[in-house]
């Protein structure tokens, strides 16, 4: 008997089935052959369409970096690029890294281990923050959500050892923490800490982390972006602290203390005195030591790199550590991401492709406007405001015209002048903290890009109301000048409209055309939108994917964007009398994915996106045109009864 009304189609979507029909499981029908042949590289935990492109980009750029470093290639005229190459050379010199051992971190480790008591931490907390050490409180400067022309201070809790608060309730948590415990003790001993001290630091760290895990936000809570915005006067904020001298801390961070802060985690603040006090001092210190040693080990010798791998391996399932040369490229790319992205865009991205993609974006915006105008559940007033927001979208395609100022400030000290990989990474982190804190009294720069040109991704920024499409994603299977428009609509067309849809998802819908947190909806319209949002939550909630069950609430904003993205791409293709099968087939193709079970567990615990295969099938099941294109009947595996299909945009 055929299965029907199955969200995600019939069969196990994580296992290839060469006999699958698109009517029963679109994703498997399109991708099973690829799934059979695809091999996950030994230094990765998955392979997907995104990763396939990324591997090619990495291969090309690694070769370029090797040639620049050897002098076989002339350095490009991209500002600060020579610094990236210098860092690559330092990172790739394993003779020196191995000879140095733990020497580069000794002084910084001593800074933390020499802490005597909470009074001492209070005196030095601002310096620790400015030197980019982990503290059990987070501070950052960003645009004010309610007035995005100016900056404001955001304060919340720190990050945990495990990926998410929910991971701690998992039966596997004890095993994961044991791996971290053994790894941390080993690293500390390698760094010259006595066995007894190493054991004590790690034991204390795990106790403190457990306390934190009960009060910091879960991934599901972070997925509600506007819920971060809890403004508080400085007096009220400071009154929540007693033992930790937060007034001192802020006075030493900023030339002039802010008159208000935005609290991102109210629950953390309510419990802050229970966490940051003299009784907990040893635990806080142990936690800082463990955070530090695990954070810096990768910048040291090969021995340290290998000793710091087990915990990451336990979370991802990745069989092997990446090669030293690959790490050298990744570190250079990491520190100088925008610089490398501009080089990539100028070298590998054509003007013709940029013009064609820009044309598609404008087409998608037109389709979106038409859909909003013809929408049956919105009032005229809300429609007008939605169209104003749509038309105000700022487009960022390929790579930025100018490189952000931070890159002029980052310096790389060569080995000949005493520089080590760790000292350079540390100096860059210090400069980044300084740069961020100094923004407080500066206007917001709306031209800044959130993604570099060589990243295979795209994004919407609700606070700038802009959409970014890096050059890297503008290639097959997402996009190709030579493939049919229908295939492009199923790939980059959906991606474009997905990012536009974020302006109207459950988070984006609360921001206006200038990126300010402001309600522009009528009460009736928003009530209907919330009802449809709940339908989208229910649509994905509880779907079993390999070893996990999906949390509909955590992934709802991305699912709303997928729904809007696919609908607009289908509409655009319809308007051009394109081949509808090609749209859905390429939509399924871009989500091709093969992943290790450990990696699936970790990803699903923190990611706001549904796993790609489920995105492909469940969203297609909600499209009327899918049923027509493939003649899907009620007895087929991909059938969902019309009342179960969710349409928002």
N, C-alpha and C positions, 0 to 999 in steps of 0.2 A: 504493500500500500504506500502510495506517495505521501511524502510529508508536505503539508502546506501551512501557511501562516507561521512559518519559522523565520524569526528575525535573523537575517544573515544568511539565509538560504539553507538547503539541505546538505547534510554531510559535515565532516570536520574540515573547517576552512583552513586549518593549519597544516593539513596533509594533502599532497598532490593526488589528483584523481584524473587520469588522462581521458576517462570516458565522460567526465562531467559535461552537461549541456548548459548553455547560458540560462536556459529556462529554470534550471534547478539550482545552479550556483554559478553566477556570472564570473566571479573572481577565479574560481577553480578552472572554469572553461577557458579563460584567457591565459592564466598563469601556471597551470600545472606542469607544462613542459619545462618552463623556466625553473620552477621549483625543484623538479627532478634533477636538473643539470647544475643549478647554482650551488656554489661552494662558499661557505662562510670563511673569509680569510682567517688565518690562525691568530692574528692580532686584533680581531674584531669580534663582536658578539652577535652580529647580524649582517645580512646583505639584503639590500632593497634597491628599488629604482634610484632613490636618492643616493644611496651609498655607492651604487655603480658609477654614477656621474662623479661623485666625490673622489672615488679611487682614481679615476682618470685625471681629474684636476690635480690631485695630490701628486700623482706620478709625474705629470708635466712640470709642476712647480718645484718638485724635489730635484728634478733634473736641472731646471733653470738655476736653482740655488747652488747646486754643486758646481755648475759652470761659472757662476758669478764668483763663488768662493775661490775657485782654481784660476781665475783670471782668463778663462776660455771665452767668456762673454763679457761685453762691455756693460757696465751698470746702466740701468735705464734712468731717464731724467724724471724720476718720480721723487718728490721731496721725502727725505728721511729713509729712502730705500737702502742706502749704504749701511745704516745702523742695523737694519734687519739682517743683512748679510754678515755683518760683524758678529751679531749675537749667534747666528747659525754656526759660524766658525768656532766660537767659544764653546757652544753646546756640543759640537761634534768632536771636540778634542778630548777624547776619553783617556788618553795618556795622562793629561793634566788632571782631569776630574778624578781618575782612579788614584793618582798620586796624592791628591789633596785630601781624599777621604772625607772625614767629618769636619776638617779644619775650618772651612768657610762659615759653618753655622755656630761654632763654639761660643762666640761672644753673645749672639742673640739668644741661644739656649740658656746661657748663664743669666741673661737679663731676667728670664722668667723664673728659673730655679732659685735665684737669689731673693725672690720675694719672701718677706718674713711674716707678714700678717695683713689684715685687711687695711689697716691704716697706711701701710706701705703701698698696697695696691691703689688706694685712693690717691696717694701722692703721684703715682706714676701712670695711672689709667689713661690720661690724655696722651702721654708720650707713647704708650703701647698702641693706642689707636692710630696715632699719626705714623707710627712705624709699621703699620699694617699687620699687627699681631691680632689673633682672634681674642675677643672679649665676650663675656656672657651678656652683652647688650649690643644691638646694632644701631648705627647712626648713619644717615646718608642725606644728601641734599638733592632735591629733584623739583620739577615744576609743581606748583601748587595746583592740585586738581580742580580747585574752584576759581583759580585765576592763573591760567597757564602762561601768562607773560612774566610771572615772577617765580622765584625759587623759595622753597620752604624746607625746614628740617623734618625728616621722618625718623621715628624711633620705634624699634621693635625688639624682639628676642633674637637669639643667635640660632645658627643652624645646628642640627643634631648629627650624631655619628651615623645613624641609619637613615635611609632615604626619606622616610616619612613617619609621622606619629603612628600611623596604622601598622607600620612594619613591626612595631614593638609588640603588637597583639598577636603577631603571626607565630606559629609554632617554631618556625625557622630562626626567629630572632636570637635565641640563646646561642645557636651555632654561629651565626654571623658575628655576634658580639665576642664570642670566644676567639674567632679568627682575628678580629681587631685587637683583642687583648694580647694575644701571642705576638702579633706583628708589632704592636706598639712597644711592648717590653723589649723585643729583639732590637728594634731601631734605636731605642734609648741606650741600650747596652753598647751597641755599635758606635754611638755618639759619645761614649765615655761615662755614662751614668752607671752607678753601681747597681748590681742586680736587685738588692733590697729596695733602693730608691725607685728604680724603674717599676718594680711590682707595685709599690705604694702609690706612685703617681697614677698608674693605669687603673688600679682599683678605685681610687678616689674619683678619677675622671668618669668612670662608668657609673658611679653612684650619682654624680652631679647630672650627667646626661639623662639618667632615668628620671630625675626630678624635672628637668627641662621638658622631657617628652610628654609630660602630663599637662603642660600649660601652653606650649607654643602651638601655632596653627598647623592644621593638617593640610595636605594638598587640596582637598576638597574645599576647605575654608579659604585658602589662598585664591582658589578659582573665582571667588566672588571679589572681583577687583575693587569696586567702589567701597566695599566694607573695610578697606585699608584706611579710609579717610575718617579719622576721629580727631578733630582739632581740639587742642587743650591749651589753656594759658600756661605760661611757664611756671607760675606760682603753683597752680593745681598739679601740674606734672611733677614738679620737684617735691611736693608734699607727699607723694606716694613712696618716696625713698627716705630711709633714715640712715641705715648703716653705710650704704654706698653714697658717697658725696657727689651727687649728680650735678649740683650747682658748680662745684669746682671743676668737674669734668668738662662741662659745656663751656665754662669761662676760658678754659685752656685750649679748647678746640677752635673757638671762634673769636675773632678780634672784638666783635660785639655780640653778646648773647642774643639769640632770637627772642621775640616777645611771645611766641607760641611755638608749639611743635605739633606734628601730626602723628598720633599714635597708631601704628599699623596693627598692633596686637594688644587690644585692651585686656585680655585675660592674662597675658604675660605681665602687664603692668600691675594688675590687681594682686599678683603673687610675687612681685619683684622683691619685696622685703624678706619674704620667706626664702628666697633664693640667694640674694646677695647680702650675706651677713657674716659676722665673725665666725659663727659656729660652722659655716660651710666653707671657710677660707681654704682649708686643705683640698677640698673637693674642687673648688674653683681653680686653684693653682694646678692641680693634677690635670684638669680638663684643658687648661691653656697649654700645658706642656704637651699633652697628647695631640691636640689640634695642631700645634706647631710642628712636631716631629713628623707627623703624617703628611703635613702640607709641604714640607721642604725636602723630603727625602729624594724626590724625583730630580732635584737639581744637583745632586751629589754624584758619587761614583756609581758604576754599574752594580756593585754589591748592594748599595742602598736602594737603587731602582728595583732590583729583584726582591729585596726584603720588604719593600713597600707594595708589592703586587698582590699578595694573597687576598686582602680584603676586597680590593677592586675586582679581583677574579671571582670571588665568592658572590659578589653582587651581579656580575655580568655573565659569568660562565666563560669568558674569553680565555682560550687555551694558552696563549703565549703573550709575553710582553712584546711591545713593538720594538723594532730595531733602534739602536742608538741614533743612526742617521735620520730615521723617520722622526724620532723625538726632537732632534735638533731643528728639523724643518718646522715641526708643529709648534715648538716654543717660539721660534722667530715669527711664525705666522700668528701665533697667539698674542704676542706683545705688540706687533705692528700690523694687526689685522686689516685696518683700513688702508694702510700703505700698500700691503701685498694685494689687497682687493682691487685697488686702482691699477696697479701693474697688471694684474690678471685681466681686468676689463679692457685696458688699452691694448693688450697684446692678443687676447683671444676672442673679443666680442666685436662684431661688425656693426657699422652704422646702419646698414640695411635692415638687419634683424631688429635693432632698436626702434627704427621707424615703424616696422611692421607690428611689433609688440605694442607700441604706443597707440597705433591705430586700433588694435584689438581692445585695448583698455578703454578707449573712448567709445567703441562700440558697446562694450559691456556696461559702461556708465549709462549710455542711452537706453539699453535694454532694461537696466535697473529702474531708470526714471519711468519708463513706460509701465513696468510692473507695479511700481508704487502708485502711479496715477490710476491704474485700473484695479488696484487692491480693493477687495470687497469688505474688509473688516476694519479699515482705518477711516477716520473722519477726514474731511477736506482740510481742516486746520492742521492736523498732524501730518497729513500727506505733504502739504506745502513746506512744513519745517523739515521733513525728511529729505525733500528734494533740495532744499537750500544746503543741507549738510552734505548731501551727495555731490552737489556741484562745487562745494568748497574743498573737496578732497585734493590733497597735494600729491603729485606723482613723483616717485623717485625710481628711475629705471637704469639698470646697469651698474653704475658706480658714481660716487659724488664728484662734483666739479672741483671742490676744494677739500683738503684734508683737515680734519679737526685739529685744533691748537695743541691738544695734549701730546701729539706726536713730535712737535717741535721741542717739547720740554723733556721728553724721554731721552736719556743719554746712555750710550753703551761704552763702558771703559774697557779697552782691549787688554788682553792678558799681559802684553808688554808693559802696560802701565799698572799692573797689579789687579786687574779685573778678573773675577771668577764668574761662572754661570750664576751661582747663588747671589753674589753681591750685586750683579746687574738685575736679576729678577727682583731682588729685595728693593733696590733703588727705584725700580719702575713702579712697584707697588706703593712705595712711599709717595712718589710723585703723583700717582693716580688719586690717592687719598687727599693730598694737598689740593689738587686740581678740583676735586669734587667739593671739598669744604669751601674753597674760595668762590664757588658759584653762588653762594647764599646771597651776596649783594650784587650779583650781576643779572641782567635780563636773560631770559631763556633764548637760546639759539635754536630756532625752528628749522635751520638747514641741516642740523646734525642727522646723520644716518644711523639707524639702529643695527644695520647689518652690512658686512663688507661684501664687495663685489664677487669674491670667490666662494661665498657660502651658498650651498644648494638649499635655498629656503625663500620665504617671502613673509612679510608681516604688515600688520596695521597697528598704528600707534594712536590710541584713543585721545591722548593728550595733545597730539599735534594734528590729528585728523589727516594723517598721511599714509600712503601705501608704498611699500618698498619691494621692488623686484630685482634682486641682485643678478648680475650677468650670468652667474653660474647655473641658475635654474632655467635659463632661457635656451635649453637644448633638449635633444631627444631623451626620453619619450614625451617630455612636457611640451616641447616646441621644436619645430624645424621648418625653416623657410620652404624646404622642398617637399614636406608632407602635406596631405590634404588639410583644408581649413577645418573639416569636421574632426580630424584627429587632433589638430591644435586646440580646438574648442574643448575636447574631452580632457586635454592635458592642461596647458597654460591658461586656457579660457576659464576652466573651473577654478584654477588657482587665483586668477585675477578677481573673479566674482566672489570667491571665498573671502579674499581680503576686504573687498568692498562690503561684504555682508557683516564683517566684524564691526563696522560702524553701526550696525543695527542688531547686534547680538545682545544677550542679557546684560553684558557689561557695557559695550559700546553705546547701546541705546540710551544710556544715562548721561552721555556727554554731548555737548552741542557742537556746532560747526567750527568753533574755535578750540575745541578740546577741553572745554570747561565742564565740570560736573554740574549739570543743570537739567531740570526736568522740562522737556519741551513737548510732552505728550498730554493729551486729555486723559482724565482719570479712567474713562470707559475704555479708551484705546489701550491704555497700559494694562488694565485688568485683563483684556482679551489676549494681549501679548504674553502676559504671565501664564495664562491658561495654556497657550500654545507652547510656551517654553517648558511647562510641566509635561506636556505631551512628548516633547523631544527628550526630556529626562527619562520618561517611562519607556520610550522607544528603545533606548540602549541599556537601561538599567537591568542588571542580572544576566546579560548575555554572557555565555561561557566562551572564553577564548583560550584554547590550550589549557595551561594550569591555573588560569585566573577567571574571576567574574568581574564584569565591568561595573563601574560606579557612574550611573547616568548623570548625577549632579556635578561630579568633578569634570566631566567632559562635555557639558552641555553647550558652552559658548562655541567651541570648535565644531560641534555637530550642527548648531544653527548656521554657522558660516558655511559648512559643507552643503547643507540643504539649499541655502540661497545661492551658493556658487554653482552647483550642478543645475539648478533650475534655470539660472540666467544663461548658462552655456547652452543648455538644451533649447531655450527660447531663441538665442542668437543663431544657432545652427538651423533652427526651423525657418527663421526669417530669410535664410540664404538657401533654403531647400537642400541642405546638406544631408549626408548619409548618417542617419540617427544611430545605426548599429556602431559605426566608427566612434561616435562620441562616447558611448557607454563602454565599448571595448578598451578605448585608450584611458578612460577614467579608471577602469579596473587595472589596467597595465601599470599606471603610475604608482599604484599601491602594492605592487609585487613585493613580497617580504618573506625572508626566511631568518628565523631568530632562535637563539638558544633559550631554553626555558627559564634559566636564572635571569636572563636579560629581560624577558617578557614580564616576569614578576616585578622586577625593579622599575621598569618603565611604566607599567600600569599603576604602580603605587604612587607615582609622582606626576605623570604626564597629564596635561589637560586635553590631549588628543586621544580619540579612540584608536586602537590598532588599525593600521592601513587597510587590511583585508575587510574588516567590518565596515569601515568607512565606504569602501567600494560597493559592497552588497546592500547594506541597509539603506543607504541613501538612494541607490538605484531602485530599490523596492518601493520607494515613495514617489517615483516619477511615472506618471501616466504614459509618457512617451516610451518608457522602457518596455511596458507591457505590449504596446503596439508594435514596436520594432522587432521584438523577438517572439511575438504571438504567445505570450505567457498565459496559461490557463489556471483556473483555481486548483487543479490537482498537481500543479508543478511546484517544485521546491522553493522558487523565488516568489511565489504568490503571497501577497499580503492583502487581506480584505481592505477595500477602499476606506472604511472607517478607521482602520489602524494606521493608515499612511499619514505622515505628518508634513504639512506644508505651512511654512511661516512666510517666507519671502518668495 
